[in-house]
Amino acid sequence: MNEMIAHLTPALPVILAGLLAAATPWYGLRKAITLAGPLLAAAMWFAVAAPGTYGVIEVAGHTLETFRFDATSRLWGLVFIIAAFLNALYGLHGRSRLQDAAALIYAGAGVGAVFAGDLLTLFFFWELTALASVFLIWASATPSAYRAGLRYLVIQVLSGVLLLTGAVIHADAAGSWRFDAIGLDSPGGAVILIAFAIKAAFPLVHNWMTESYPKATPFGAVVLSAFTTKLAIYALARGFAGEDILIQIGVVMALFPVFFALVADDLRKTLAYSLMSQLGVMVAAIGLGGQMAIGGAAAMAVASVLYKGLLFMTMGAVLAQAGTVQASRLGGLWRAMPLTALFTLAGSAAIMAVPLTVGFAGKALALTAFAREGMDLVWLALMAASAAAVLHTGIKIPYMAFFAPPREGGVDVSKVKEAPAGMLMAMGLAAFLCVYLGINYGALYDLLPYRATYDPFSYGHVISQLQVIAAVLAAFALLARLGLYPRPRPGEILDVDWLYRRLGYGVARWGWLMTDRLWASMDNVVMRLGKRAAARLHETFSPIGTLSRDIPSGALTIWTGALLALVLIVAYFAS
């Protein structure tokens, strides 16, 4: 029995649970299914006796490897399964069949993608993540969410199209569809990298994330934060480790969102920009390559799923209970939602990389890899991004939502209640894992693609990290005291998406209006010419027209003679 289970991809029970959830109208049974799917997937993960390739299927002459269990895929697969279970627990109070089904199918597609051993299987699950996840945005049922969902779907499907295009080129040159190290120099490698870059939210192609995550439902944003970008990080680590260009991209990616995260009024948008910054550190580590750097990127991916998921959970709870996550309308919620505030502090401590948290264990490994390679400028830039994370997420999120003075005209704290039990259980379990894996970091390091022997709790590293945190806390206190810290202001933050959401839309609308006017003008010209032609024809051929008039016999004789002479001349020369 165990051998049979081990030959099936753990994605299967999660996706099937999603399909069953979609067909089950009974609330209790549906929720049991949503919890059972990830648990069965976890059982299948633990049932694998040894690394290898399982679930091999022959389709139309192609070999599809649906379950490759190795040192890299097992870690991402496990954390995705854990995330799927936490999401199901968080959504226990929800009544939406659509969201239950979409969340499970999306999670199952993510699990299937990381276990895919070939590019065709990867493409199938890659596109399934896009098709399933968009419903978590549309479930908000607002015009802005619908538009954001459309843009999200277009860019995600484009990523899949590019992946398939690059895969075809690569397979034609390599003679195999197997998904291993690809590299930029291989045929189709650049196209595949662009496909991965879109899902990883590289700068200039990141707006699908910063726009759609805040527009999703409270439950939907939690689910979205776990899979798409981490799947892209996995794909980069598998296919493009050691590509130098990723170091530069990662540094820009880590620093670029800092300002926007600071000034965003929507706290879920702050989290989206913060996620982009964290992803930048992972991308840079993958570009560096080497066992420690790849291990650091993997450890940070696990940590990000946990602490970023936890913070999206707490802000989702605030949105569900208070009706908003706008910092300009929040404050003082710790009295009404003390447990949610506590869990927010746990997530904030992890993203600040406070010692004894999973964020500290993961980030220490990645940054130390740069220090050991002598890349001081890159290390300094990533440290600056990490320090900024303390300010724009570690401090801003809990302070603005829970501990700032209540805003005038904002949320009435007395009417807000604590989050439902399912939300609290999921947040509590995520917070526990953030602390547990920080203290017992060996359990995390043992799962990394390359076994790490690094001790993050060296005296120098602990002291330096505490100094960074203390300095940022002092700077925040001073800026807040002097009134220089950016005050939350209602409004939507645009960055690169201004080019198409404002400029592009304006140009397109202007072009449409000009085209409409041009067609109207052309229509008028055609109508005038038509009227003139009709008048001329009427003047010529009508009963009272030119051809109907009496012609004098003398003139007719002259014209007849002239035509006859012309015919004779032509006949003479023709002969």
Buried (B, 14 or more C-beta within 10 A) or exposed (E): EEEEBBBBBBBBBBBBBBBBBBEBEEEEEBBBBBBBBBBBBBBBBEBBEEEEBBBBEEEEEEBBBBBBBBEBBBBBBBBBBBBBBBBBBBBBEBEBBBBBBBBBBBBBBBBBBBBBBBBBBBBBBBBBBBBBBBBBBBBBEEEEBEBBBBBBBEBBBBBBBBBBBBBBBBBEEBEEBBBEEBBBEBBBBBBBBBBBBBBBBBBEBBBBBBBBBBBBBBBBBBBBBBBBBBBBBBBBBBBBBBBEEBBEBBBBBBBBBBBBBBBBBBBBBBBBBBBBBBBBBBBBBBBBBBBBBBBBBBBBBBBBBBBBBBBBBBBBBBBBBBEBBBBBBBBBBBEBBEBBBBBBBBBBBBBBBBBBBBBBBBBBBBBBBBBBBEBEEBBEBBBBBBBBBBBBBBBBBBBBBBBBEBBEEBBEBEEBEBBBEBBBBBBBBBBEBBBBBBBEBEEBBEBBBBEBEBEBBEEEBBEEBEEBBEEBBEBBEEEBEEEEBBEBEEEEBBBBBEBBBEEEEEEEEEEEEEEEEEEEEEEEEEEEEEEEEEEEEEEEEEEEEEEEEEEEEEEEEEEEEEEEEEEEEEEEEEE
